[in-house]
């Protein structure tokens, strides 16, 4: 996303008149998620300035700062003390989607029930042009490593025990680390067919801005 991200973190870049992350926060709040933790590193103070304590969104926002970016799994491990002991949703701040976040509440309740086959839930989408090979497949409502491949949407639900053993100072991507849970049959999944975009380039941002501004 450079040069745009040289001075503004990617989730704070605007489309349709508001930052990408603001779209996410608003949709999360509308879906019943009002206790939100934002993890950040690069130009992190800008997130705290832009989002504040979340009250203007009808939410409570707390911030988990990383000296250097810890990736998704590492960032969750660092933020775990703020996330509590109940299942939580994880979403990226630089995607735009109309996914109905309220549906994740039922997934979280199932994970909270303690059934050993339910540690996480992944939302998958059709493979975008930039990732034609996909990440995972679905088989009878479970995520699998083989089959008709789909792409992880950067939307999921996790039990905090998934991250309890991780070093909170270690840089760790969600994948391939999370594939161990998939192979153990502990991840449910769904195929979302609605509007979803991963904003990875200035051209992606301009295209989304034009669409939303209409």
N, C-alpha and C positions, 0 to 999 in steps of 0.2 A: 504493500500500500504506500510505499515511499514514492514521492517526497511528502505526501500528505501527513503520514504518520510520524514524520520527523519532529513535528511540533505539537501534534494532537494525537493521543492514543486512538487506535482504530475504532473502538466501540463508542468514542465520543464524536466521531465524524458524523455530520448531519445528512439525513435524507428525508425529504418531505417536511423540512422545517424543524426537525428535532434530532438529537443524537440517536444512533442506532440502539444504544443501551436503554435509552428512555422508552423506545417502543417496547423493548423486552420487559422493563419494569412495569409499564402500564398493563401489558397483557398478563403478566404474572399476578398482579394485584387483582385484575378482573377475574382471574381464575382461582382466587382464594389464597394465593401465596403472598402474605403481607410481611413476613419476617424474612428479610433478604440480607445475604452476606455478599459483598462484592470484593473479589480478590484482584489485586493489581500490583504492578511494579513500575513499568515504564511510565514516567510522568504521572505517577499515581495521585499526586495531590490534586490534579485536575478532576479526577473522579469525585473526590471528597467535596470539591468546590461545586461541581455540577449537580451532584445528587444529594449532597448534604445528609441529613438524618432520614430522608425518605418521606417526611411528613407531607410534603406537597403532593406526593403520589398516593397518599393514604397507606404508607408502609413504614416499617422500621428498617432502616438500612444501617448495617455496620460494615466496616471496612477492614480487610485483612491485607496488610501491606507486605510485599516480598521485596527484599533488597535486590535480588535478581530473579527473573521469571522462573517459576518452579514447574511450569507446564500444568496440565489439568489435574492429574493424580497427586502430584506434589503440592499443588496449590490447595487442594481439598484437605490433604493431610495437615498442612499448616493452619488452615481455617477450622479444623475439626473442633477446637474448644468453643468456637462461636456457633457451631451447628447443632449442638445438643446430642441427645441419644436416640432421636427418632429419625426415620427415613426422611430424606430431603431430595428435592429436585436439583439437577445441575443443568444449567443452560449457558451457552456462550453469549457474550455481549455483542458479538459482531455478526450475528445472523439476523435475518428478518423473516418472520413467519406469522401465519395465522393459526398455528397449531393451538387447539383448545386446551390450555394448561390445566383447566379444572379436571379433565379426565385423569390426570396424574394423581389426584388425591386418592382415588380408588386403588391405584397401583401401589401407592405408598402404604395404604392400610393393609394390603395383602403382604407386602414385605414386612411390615411391622408385626404381623401375626406370628412371625418366628418360624414359618415353614422353611425347612432347610433348602428347598428347591427355589426359594425366592429371596435372593440377595440384592438383585438389581433389575431394572427394566430399561430397555433401550428403544428409542424411537428411530426407525430407519426410513430412508427416503430413496426415491429413484436415483441412480447414479448420475451426478452432474457431469458436464463435459470435462471438467478438470480432474475428475476421479472416476474414469470409466470402469475400472476393475472392481470397485466397491470394497466393502470391508467384511460383511457378514451376510448370512442368509437367515431365513425364518423356516422353522419346521414345527407345525402344530403349536404355534404360539410361543415357541422357544427360540432363542437366538442360537444359530449353529455356524460352524466354520465352513461348511460345504453346502452347496446348493446354488440356487439363483441368487447371485450376490446383489446386495443393496448397500447403501452408504449410511454410516452413523450420522445422525442429524445434529449432533452436539446438544441433544436433549435426552436426559435420562433421569432415573430415580435410583438412589442408592441407600443401603443401610450403612450407618457409620462404622459398623464392624468391618466393612470391606477395607477400610483405610486405617484401622486402629494400629496395625503393626508397622506402618510406614514411618520412615524418618521424616519429620516435619521440615527438615532443612535440605532434603534431597530433591533434586530436579528429576521429575518422573512424568512421562507422558501417559495418558490413559491407555493408549494402545502401543505396544502389544501387551502391556501389563495386565489389562482386564480380560484378555483372552483366556486366562486360567479359569476365571469364573464361568465363561461361556463353555469351555470344554468340560467343566464339572456339571453342566446342566443347571446352573443356578441363576440364569438370566432369562427373563421373559422378554418379549418384544412385540412390536407392532409396525405395520407399514403405513406411514402417513402419506396420503396422496394430495394433500392440499398445498397451498402456496408456501414456499420455503426457498430462501436464497442465502448462500454463504458469500459474504461480501469480502472478496479477497484482493481486488484490484481497484484502482481509481475508476476504471471503466465500469466495473460492477456497481460502484457507488453512484456514478453519474446516471446509469441506467435505472437504478432503483429510485433515485431522487426524481427523475423525470416521470416515472410511473406514479409515485406517490403524490407528486405535486399536481398531477392531473385531477 
